Amino acid sequence: MPVLRIPTPLRAYTNGQAEVNVTGANVAEALTDLTKQYPAIKPHLFNDDGALRPFVNLFIGENNIKDLQGVDTPIKDGEKIMLIPSIAGG
């Protein structure tokens, strides 16, 4: 089962869980499973039209999925997906 690592600011929406076991053959399916388990996190990851928000970055190992196949990037059993929101400052 793949594992999705949740950053501290979003753990309030996963009952404090730092890692969530998810199912799916690709990133999109894993995110769907995450939002089924924890519906409150969905608006923090997706726009109203269902697209991944631009500030949400997902990494498999050191590779940003935007540099791979996006949400269609395949994932393997036991693989870790890191969710890293962009942080802006001034």
Contacts in CASP RR format, 6 or more apart in sequence:
PFRMAT RR
TARGET T0000
AUTHOR 0000-0000-0000
METHOD contacts of the structure
MODEL  1
MPVLRIPTPLRAYTNGQAEVNVTGANVAEALTDLTKQYPAIKPHLFNDDG
ALRPFVNLFIGENNIKDLQGVDTPIKDGEKIMLIPSIAGG
1 21 0 8 1.000
1 22 0 8 1.000
1 23 0 8 1.000
1 77 0 8 1.000
1 78 0 8 1.000
2 21 0 8 1.000
2 22 0 8 1.000
2 23 0 8 1.000
2 24 0 8 1.000
2 30 0 8 1.000
2 75 0 8 1.000
2 76 0 8 1.000
2 77 0 8 1.000
2 78 0 8 1.000
2 79 0 8 1.000
2 80 0 8 1.000
2 81 0 8 1.000
3 19 0 8 1.000
3 20 0 8 1.000
3 21 0 8 1.000
3 22 0 8 1.000
3 78 0 8 1.000
3 79 0 8 1.000
3 80 0 8 1.000
3 81 0 8 1.000
4 19 0 8 1.000
4 20 0 8 1.000
4 21 0 8 1.000
4 22 0 8 1.000
4 30 0 8 1.000
4 31 0 8 1.000
4 34 0 8 1.000
4 80 0 8 1.000
4 81 0 8 1.000
4 82 0 8 1.000
4 83 0 8 1.000
5 18 0 8 1.000
5 19 0 8 1.000
5 80 0 8 1.000
5 81 0 8 1.000
5 82 0 8 1.000
5 83 0 8 1.000
6 14 0 8 1.000
6 16 0 8 1.000
6 17 0 8 1.000
6 18 0 8 1.000
6 19 0 8 1.000
6 20 0 8 1.000
6 83 0 8 1.000
7 83 0 8 1.000
7 84 0 8 1.000
7 85 0 8 1.000
9 85 0 8 1.000
10 41 0 8 1.000
10 44 0 8 1.000
10 83 0 8 1.000
10 85 0 8 1.000
11 17 0 8 1.000
11 18 0 8 1.000
13 38 0 8 1.000
13 40 0 8 1.000
13 41 0 8 1.000
13 44 0 8 1.000
14 20 0 8 1.000
14 37 0 8 1.000
14 38 0 8 1.000
14 41 0 8 1.000
15 38 0 8 1.000
19 80 0 8 1.000
20 34 0 8 1.000
20 37 0 8 1.000
20 38 0 8 1.000
22 30 0 8 1.000
22 31 0 8 1.000
22 33 0 8 1.000
22 34 0 8 1.000
22 37 0 8 1.000
22 81 0 8 1.000
23 29 0 8 1.000
23 30 0 8 1.000
23 33 0 8 1.000
24 30 0 8 1.000
24 32 0 8 1.000
24 33 0 8 1.000
24 75 0 8 1.000
25 74 0 8 1.000
25 75 0 8 1.000
26 69 0 8 1.000
26 71 0 8 1.000
26 72 0 8 1.000
26 73 0 8 1.000
26 74 0 8 1.000
26 75 0 8 1.000
27 58 0 8 1.000
27 60 0 8 1.000
27 65 0 8 1.000
27 70 0 8 1.000
27 71 0 8 1.000
27 72 0 8 1.000
27 73 0 8 1.000
27 75 0 8 1.000
27 81 0 8 1.000
28 71 0 8 1.000
28 72 0 8 1.000
30 75 0 8 1.000
30 81 0 8 1.000
31 45 0 8 1.000
31 52 0 8 1.000
31 71 0 8 1.000
34 41 0 8 1.000
35 41 0 8 1.000
35 42 0 8 1.000
35 45 0 8 1.000
35 46 0 8 1.000
44 53 0 8 1.000
45 52 0 8 1.000
45 53 0 8 1.000
45 56 0 8 1.000
45 83 0 8 1.000
46 52 0 8 1.000
46 53 0 8 1.000
47 53 0 8 1.000
52 58 0 8 1.000
52 71 0 8 1.000
54 86 0 8 1.000
55 85 0 8 1.000
55 86 0 8 1.000
55 88 0 8 1.000
56 83 0 8 1.000
56 85 0 8 1.000
56 86 0 8 1.000
57 64 0 8 1.000
57 66 0 8 1.000
57 83 0 8 1.000
57 84 0 8 1.000
57 85 0 8 1.000
57 86 0 8 1.000
58 64 0 8 1.000
58 65 0 8 1.000
58 81 0 8 1.000
58 82 0 8 1.000
58 83 0 8 1.000
58 84 0 8 1.000
59 65 0 8 1.000
59 81 0 8 1.000
59 82 0 8 1.000
59 84 0 8 1.000
60 68 0 8 1.000
60 73 0 8 1.000
60 75 0 8 1.000
60 79 0 8 1.000
60 80 0 8 1.000
60 81 0 8 1.000
60 82 0 8 1.000
61 80 0 8 1.000
61 82 0 8 1.000
65 71 0 8 1.000
65 73 0 8 1.000
75 81 0 8 1.000
END
